[in-house]
């Protein structure tokens, strides 16, 4: 008996919610399309600053951030660059020798078999 009561309550709730939506529109006397038009923003009203002002603001903020950067000295830059160039040279020599060795190994294996 308890089950039938809960089923009735669920069906009453489902039926009641479906009926209240059309009634609320009818009470307002506003069609759904008209209500949707009122909610959408007007296309003629600009939102915030225009494009040129936003670009100017962007470059102002870039300048402020670049002033905060701790730039390395000329001596530090030359030292870092030379370390990078030496390491690139050494790694390229290593990879070149490894490539030559592996290619000869593959040729040997293919000729033997």
GUTI-322293 format. One record per residue: residue number from 1; residue in one letter; y, z, x of N, C-alpha, C in turn. Coordinates in Angstrom, 2 decimals. Each point is the difference from the previous one (the first is absolute). Layout:
<sites>
+-----+------+---------+---------+---------+---------+---------+---------+---------+---------+---------+
! pos ! code !      nY !      nZ !      nX !     caY !     caZ !     caX !      cY !      cZ !      cX !
+-----+------+---------+---------+---------+---------+---------+---------+---------+---------+---------+
! NUM !    a !       Y !       Z !       X !       Y !       Z !       X !       Y !       Z !       X !
...
+-----+------+---------+---------+---------+---------+---------+---------+---------+---------+---------+
</sites>
This chain:
<sites>
+-----+------+---------+---------+---------+---------+---------+---------+---------+---------+---------+
! pos ! code !      nY !      nZ !      nX !     caY !     caZ !     caX !      cY !      cZ !      cX !
+-----+------+---------+---------+---------+---------+---------+---------+---------+---------+---------+
!   1 !    x !   -1.19 !    0.00 !    0.81 !    1.19 !    0.00 !   -0.81 !    1.26 !    0.00 !    0.86 !
!   2 !    x !   -0.08 !    0.61 !    1.16 !    1.14 !    0.03 !    0.90 !    0.30 !   -1.39 !    0.54 !
!   3 !    x !   -1.04 !   -0.80 !    0.16 !    0.20 !   -1.35 !    0.53 !    0.78 !   -0.87 !   -0.98 !
!   4 !    x !   -0.28 !    0.10 !   -1.23 !    0.69 !   -0.84 !   -0.98 !    1.49 !    0.35 !   -0.07 !
!   5 !    x !    0.32 !    1.28 !    0.18 !    1.42 !    0.38 !   -0.02 !    0.73 !   -0.60 !    1.19 !
!   6 !    x !   -0.63 !    0.05 !    1.16 !    0.68 !   -0.56 !    1.18 !    0.14 !   -1.51 !   -0.12 !
!   7 !    x !   -0.99 !   -0.64 !   -0.59 !    0.11 !   -1.44 !   -0.18 !    1.12 !   -0.34 !   -0.96 !
!   8 !    x !    0.15 !    0.78 !   -1.01 !    1.08 !   -0.26 !   -0.95 !    1.35 !    0.19 !    0.67 !
!   9 !    x !    0.09 !    1.00 !    0.84 !    1.27 !    0.26 !    0.65 !    0.36 !   -1.14 !    0.95 !
!  10 !    x !   -0.98 !   -0.51 !    0.71 !    0.26 !   -1.11 !    0.90 !    0.42 !   -1.24 !   -0.77 !
!  11 !    x !   -0.67 !   -0.27 !   -1.09 !    0.34 !   -1.18 !   -0.78 !    1.36 !    0.18 !   -0.66 !
!  12 !    x !    0.32 !    1.24 !   -0.40 !    1.32 !    0.25 !   -0.59 !    1.09 !   -0.22 !    1.04 !
!  13 !    x !   -0.27 !    0.47 !    1.23 !    1.01 !   -0.17 !    1.05 !    0.19 !   -1.46 !    0.35 !
!  14 !    x !   -1.09 !   -0.75 !    0.08 !    0.10 !   -1.41 !    0.35 !    0.74 !   -0.76 !   -1.09 !
!  15 !    x !   -0.30 !    0.28 !   -1.24 !    0.66 !   -0.68 !   -1.09 !    1.46 !    0.39 !   -0.10 !
!  16 !    x !    0.29 !    1.26 !    0.28 !    1.37 !    0.47 !   -0.11 !    0.90 !   -0.60 !    1.07 !
!  17 !    x !   -0.51 !   -0.15 !    1.22 !    0.84 !   -0.53 !    1.07 !    0.27 !   -1.49 !   -0.21 !
!  18 !    x !   -0.93 !   -0.71 !   -0.60 !    0.20 !   -1.42 !   -0.24 !    1.04 !   -0.22 !   -1.09 !
!  19 !    x !    0.09 !    0.93 !   -0.93 !    0.94 !   -0.16 !   -1.10 !    1.41 !    0.44 !    0.39 !
!  20 !    x !    0.15 !    0.88 !    0.94 !    1.33 !    0.52 !    0.30 !    0.83 !   -1.01 !    0.77 !
!  21 !    x !   -0.61 !   -0.88 !    0.82 !    0.78 !   -0.95 !    0.78 !    0.76 !   -0.99 !   -0.89 !
!  22 !    x !   -0.63 !   -0.65 !   -0.99 !    0.78 !   -0.90 !   -0.86 !    1.03 !    0.75 !   -0.84 !
!  23 !    x !   -0.33 !    1.23 !   -0.39 !    0.96 !    0.75 !   -0.81 !    1.25 !    0.33 !    0.80 !
!  24 !    x !   -0.17 !    0.32 !    1.29 !    1.17 !    0.35 !    0.79 !    0.90 !   -1.21 !    0.18 !
!  25 !    x !   -0.56 !   -1.19 !    0.15 !    0.83 !   -1.21 !    0.08 !    0.69 !   -0.28 !   -1.32 !
!  26 !    x !   -0.73 !    0.21 !   -1.07 !    0.58 !   -0.26 !   -1.31 !    1.12 !    0.99 !   -0.29 !
!  27 !    x !   -0.14 !    1.22 !    0.44 !    1.03 !    1.00 !   -0.23 !    1.27 !   -0.35 !    0.76 !
!  28 !    x !   -0.11 !   -0.57 !    1.14 !    1.17 !   -0.35 !    0.79 !    0.66 !   -1.28 !   -0.50 !
!  29 !    x !   -0.75 !   -0.81 !   -0.75 !    0.49 !   -1.29 !   -0.49 !    0.41 !   -0.92 !    1.15 !
!  30 !    x !   -0.73 !    0.09 !    1.10 !    0.29 !   -0.84 !    1.16 !   -1.27 !   -0.78 !    0.34 !
!  31 !    x !    0.07 !   -1.31 !    0.04 !   -1.18 !   -0.77 !    0.40 !   -0.34 !    0.27 !    1.46 !
!  32 !    x !   -1.26 !   -0.22 !    0.35 !   -0.46 !    0.28 !    1.35 !    0.70 !   -0.88 !    1.03 !
!  33 !    x !    0.28 !   -1.26 !   -0.33 !    0.67 !   -0.89 !    0.93 !    1.43 !    0.46 !    0.28 !
!  34 !    x !    0.68 !    0.44 !   -1.00 !    1.39 !    0.46 !    0.18 !    0.03 !    1.25 !    0.87 !
!  35 !    x !   -0.97 !    0.89 !   -0.19 !   -0.05 !    1.22 !    0.80 !   -0.28 !   -0.35 !    1.46 !
!  36 !    x !   -0.85 !   -0.99 !    0.25 !   -0.31 !   -0.41 !    1.36 !    1.22 !   -0.62 !    0.67 !
!  37 !    x !    0.79 !   -0.75 !   -0.76 !    1.20 !   -0.62 !    0.56 !    1.02 !    1.06 !    0.41 !
!  38 !    x !    0.12 !    1.05 !   -0.76 !    0.97 !    1.04 !    0.31 !   -0.39 !    0.77 !    1.26 !
!  39 !    x !   -1.30 !    0.17 !    0.24 !   -0.47 !    0.76 !    1.15 !    0.15 !   -0.78 !    1.30 !
!  40 !    x !   -0.09 !   -1.33 !   -0.04 !    0.08 !   -0.77 !    1.24 !    1.44 !   -0.02 !    0.49 !
!  41 !    x !    0.20 !    0.10 !    1.33 !    1.36 !    0.00 !    0.53 !    0.62 !   -1.38 !   -0.10 !
!  42 !    x !    1.29 !   -0.04 !   -0.10 !    0.72 !   -1.26 !   -0.10 !   -0.01 !   -0.70 !    1.35 !
!  43 !    x !   -0.14 !   -1.29 !   -0.01 !   -0.06 !   -0.76 !    1.25 !    1.39 !   -0.18 !    0.61 !
!  44 !    x !    1.03 !    0.15 !   -0.77 !    1.34 !   -0.22 !    0.52 !    0.53 !    1.22 !    0.75 !
!  45 !    x !   -0.55 !    1.17 !   -0.24 !    0.46 !    1.20 !    0.69 !   -0.63 !    0.07 !    1.39 !
!  46 !    x !    0.80 !    0.07 !    1.08 !   -0.58 !    0.10 !    1.33 !   -0.56 !    1.39 !    0.26 !
!  47 !    x !   -1.10 !    0.05 !    0.73 !   -0.59 !    1.28 !    0.36 !    0.38 !    0.32 !    1.43 !
!  48 !    x !    0.81 !    0.99 !    0.24 !    0.37 !    0.42 !    1.34 !    0.93 !   -0.99 !    0.66 !
!  49 !    x !    0.17 !    0.13 !    1.33 !    0.90 !   -0.90 !    0.72 !   -0.58 !   -1.40 !    0.09 !
!  50 !    x !    0.90 !   -0.97 !    0.17 !   -0.48 !   -1.38 !    0.07 !   -0.70 !   -0.28 !    1.32 !
!  51 !    x !   -0.49 !   -1.19 !    0.17 !   -0.82 !   -0.36 !    1.15 !    0.76 !    0.13 !    1.32 !
!  52 !    x !    1.24 !   -0.46 !    0.03 !    0.78 !    0.06 !    1.24 !    0.24 !    1.44 !    0.42 !
!  53 !    x !    0.29 !    0.86 !   -0.95 !    0.21 !    1.42 !    0.33 !   -1.28 !    0.65 !    0.50 !
!  54 !    x !   -1.14 !   -0.36 !   -0.56 !   -1.27 !    0.56 !    0.47 !   -0.31 !   -0.46 !    1.42 !
!  55 !    x !    0.32 !   -1.26 !    0.32 !   -0.22 !   -0.50 !    1.36 !    0.91 !    0.73 !    0.98 !
!  56 !    x !    1.26 !    0.17 !   -0.36 !    0.92 !    0.75 !    0.86 !   -0.49 !    1.43 !    0.23 !
!  57 !    x !   -0.44 !    0.63 !   -1.07 !   -0.50 !    1.38 !    0.11 !   -1.22 !    0.05 !    0.92 !
!  58 !    x !   -0.88 !   -0.99 !   -0.08 !   -1.17 !   -0.05 !    0.86 !    0.41 !   -0.05 !    1.47 !
!  59 !    x !    0.95 !   -0.86 !    0.34 !    0.42 !   -0.12 !    1.40 !    0.74 !    1.25 !    0.47 !
!  60 !    x !    0.73 !    0.66 !   -0.88 !    0.63 !    1.28 !    0.38 !   -1.06 !    1.03 !    0.35 !
!  61 !    x !   -1.05 !    0.07 !   -0.81 !   -1.08 !    0.95 !    0.26 !   -0.76 !   -0.34 !    1.27 !
!  62 !    x !   -0.15 !   -1.30 !    0.30 !   -0.65 !   -0.42 !    1.24 !    0.82 !    0.47 !    1.19 !
!  63 !    x !    1.32 !   -0.16 !   -0.06 !    0.86 !    0.46 !    1.10 !   -0.13 !    1.50 !    0.22 !
!  64 !    x !   -0.03 !    0.77 !   -1.08 !   -0.12 !    1.45 !    0.12 !   -1.32 !    0.37 !    0.65 !
!  65 !    x !   -1.09 !   -0.65 !   -0.39 !   -1.30 !    0.31 !    0.57 !   -0.09 !   -0.42 !    1.46 !
!  66 !    x !    0.61 !   -1.13 !    0.36 !   -0.05 !   -0.45 !    1.39 !    0.79 !    0.93 !    0.92 !
!  67 !    x !    1.00 !    0.67 !   -0.51 !    0.73 !    0.97 !    0.82 !   -0.85 !    1.22 !    0.31 !
!  68 !    x !   -0.99 !    0.28 !   -0.83 !   -0.87 !    1.17 !    0.20 !   -1.10 !   -0.26 !    1.04 !
!  69 !    x !   -0.24 !   -1.27 !    0.33 !   -1.10 !   -0.36 !    0.90 !    0.31 !    0.47 !    1.42 !
!  70 !    x !   -1.00 !    0.56 !    0.67 !    0.14 !    0.40 !    1.40 !   -0.44 !   -1.20 !    0.85 !
!  71 !    x !    0.95 !   -0.78 !    0.46 !   -0.31 !   -1.21 !    0.75 !   -0.35 !    0.37 !    1.44 !
!  72 !    x !   -1.01 !   -0.67 !    0.58 !   -0.37 !    0.29 !    1.40 !    1.06 !   -0.57 !    0.95 !
!  73 !    x !    0.05 !    0.59 !    1.18 !    0.94 !   -0.50 !    1.01 !   -0.52 !   -1.32 !    0.58 !
!  74 !    x !    0.84 !   -0.65 !    0.77 !   -0.39 !   -1.27 !    0.61 !   -1.18 !    0.22 !    0.95 !
!  75 !    x !    0.02 !    1.08 !    0.74 !   -1.06 !    0.30 !    0.96 !   -1.33 !    0.24 !   -0.73 !
!  76 !    x !    0.02 !    0.75 !   -1.11 !   -1.22 !    0.25 !   -0.78 !   -0.54 !   -1.29 !   -0.61 !
!  77 !    x !    0.89 !   -0.87 !   -0.45 !   -0.43 !   -1.26 !   -0.59 !   -0.68 !   -0.89 !    1.02 !
!  78 !    x !    0.57 !   -0.09 !    1.21 !   -0.59 !   -0.83 !    1.05 !   -1.35 !    0.58 !    0.42 !
!  79 !    x !   -0.09 !    1.31 !    0.11 !   -1.27 !    0.63 !    0.39 !   -1.08 !   -0.24 !   -1.05 !
!  80 !    x !    0.32 !    0.17 !   -1.26 !   -0.97 !   -0.21 !   -1.07 !   -0.44 !   -1.46 !   -0.06 !
!  81 !    x !    0.94 !   -0.92 !    0.16 !   -0.33 !   -1.42 !   -0.04 !   -0.91 !   -0.38 !    1.15 !
!  82 !    x !    0.28 !    0.52 !    1.19 !   -0.85 !   -0.35 !    1.15 !   -1.41 !    0.55 !   -0.17 !
!  83 !    x !   -0.14 !    1.20 !   -0.56 !   -1.33 !    0.56 !   -0.26 !   -0.77 !   -0.88 !   -0.98 !
!  84 !    x !    0.66 !   -0.45 !   -1.03 !   -0.66 !   -0.85 !   -1.00 !   -0.43 !   -1.31 !    0.64 !
!  85 !    x !    0.87 !   -0.62 !    0.78 !   -0.35 !   -1.29 !    0.62 !   -1.17 !    0.14 !    0.97 !
!  86 !    x !   -0.02 !    1.06 !    0.79 !   -1.11 !    0.21 !    0.94 !   -1.31 !    0.19 !   -0.76 !
!  87 !    x !    0.03 !    0.80 !   -1.06 !   -1.22 !    0.23 !   -0.77 !   -0.49 !   -1.27 !   -0.68 !
!  88 !    x !    0.91 !   -0.79 !   -0.52 !   -0.40 !   -1.27 !   -0.63 !   -0.64 !   -0.91 !    1.04 !
!  89 !    x !    0.56 !   -0.05 !    1.19 !   -0.56 !   -0.82 !    1.08 !   -1.40 !    0.47 !    0.37 !
!  90 !    x !   -0.18 !    1.30 !    0.17 !   -1.32 !    0.54 !    0.38 !   -1.05 !   -0.23 !   -1.10 !
!  91 !    x !    0.37 !    0.21 !   -1.24 !   -0.95 !   -0.20 !   -1.11 !   -0.36 !   -1.47 !   -0.12 !
!  92 !    x !    0.97 !   -0.90 !    0.21 !   -0.31 !   -1.43 !   -0.09 !   -0.95 !   -0.43 !    1.11 !
!  93 !    x !    0.17 !    0.55 !    1.20 !   -0.95 !   -0.31 !    1.09 !   -1.39 !    0.50 !   -0.36 !
!  94 !    x !   -0.10 !    1.22 !   -0.49 !   -1.30 !    0.58 !   -0.37 !   -0.68 !   -0.85 !   -1.08 !
!  95 !    x !    0.75 !   -0.35 !   -1.05 !   -0.60 !   -0.79 !   -1.08 !   -0.39 !   -1.39 !    0.47 !
!  96 !    x !    0.80 !   -0.59 !    0.90 !   -0.34 !   -1.32 !    0.54 !   -1.30 !    0.05 !    0.79 !
!  97 !    x !   -0.15 !    1.02 !    0.87 !   -1.24 !    0.13 !    0.77 !   -1.20 !    0.27 !   -0.90 !
!  98 !    x !    0.19 !    0.84 !   -1.02 !   -1.10 !    0.28 !   -0.94 !   -0.39 !   -1.27 !   -0.76 !
!  99 !    x !    0.97 !   -0.82 !   -0.35 !   -0.27 !   -1.24 !   -0.71 !   -0.79 !   -0.96 !    0.87 !
! 100 !    x !    0.42 !   -0.12 !    1.25 !   -0.71 !   -0.90 !    0.93 !   -1.45 !    0.48 !    0.19 !
! 101 !    x !   -0.18 !    1.30 !    0.21 !   -1.34 !    0.55 !    0.23 !   -0.89 !   -0.21 !   -1.23 !
! 102 !    x !    0.53 !    0.29 !   -1.18 !   -0.82 !   -0.16 !   -1.21 !   -0.30 !   -1.46 !   -0.30 !
! 103 !    x !    0.94 !   -0.88 !    0.25 !   -0.27 !   -1.42 !   -0.26 !   -1.08 !   -0.54 !    0.95 !
! 104 !    x !    0.01 !    0.44 !    1.26 !   -1.05 !   -0.42 !    0.94 !   -1.35 !    0.58 !   -0.42 !
! 105 !    x !    0.00 !    1.24 !   -0.48 !   -1.23 !    0.62 !   -0.47 !   -0.58 !   -0.77 !   -1.19 !
! 106 !    x !    0.85 !   -0.40 !   -0.93 !   -0.47 !   -0.75 !   -1.18 !   -0.53 !   -1.36 !    0.44 !
! 107 !    x !    0.69 !   -0.67 !    0.91 !   -0.49 !   -1.30 !    0.49 !   -1.36 !    0.16 !    0.68 !
! 108 !    x !   -0.15 !    1.03 !    0.80 !   -1.29 !    0.26 !    0.68 !   -1.10 !    0.23 !   -1.01 !
! 109 !    x !    0.26 !    0.83 !   -1.02 !   -1.03 !    0.30 !   -1.01 !   -0.36 !   -1.25 !   -0.79 !
! 110 !    x !    0.96 !   -0.84 !   -0.32 !   -0.28 !   -1.21 !   -0.77 !   -0.77 !   -1.02 !    0.83 !
! 111 !    x !    0.26 !   -0.10 !    1.29 !   -0.71 !   -0.97 !    0.85 !   -1.42 !    0.45 !    0.31 !
! 112 !    x !   -0.21 !    1.31 !    0.09 !   -1.33 !    0.50 !    0.33 !   -0.93 !   -0.19 !   -1.19 !
! 113 !    x !    0.48 !    0.28 !   -1.18 !   -0.87 !   -0.09 !   -1.18 !    0.16 !   -1.34 !   -0.59 !
+-----+------+---------+---------+---------+---------+---------+---------+---------+---------+---------+
</sites>
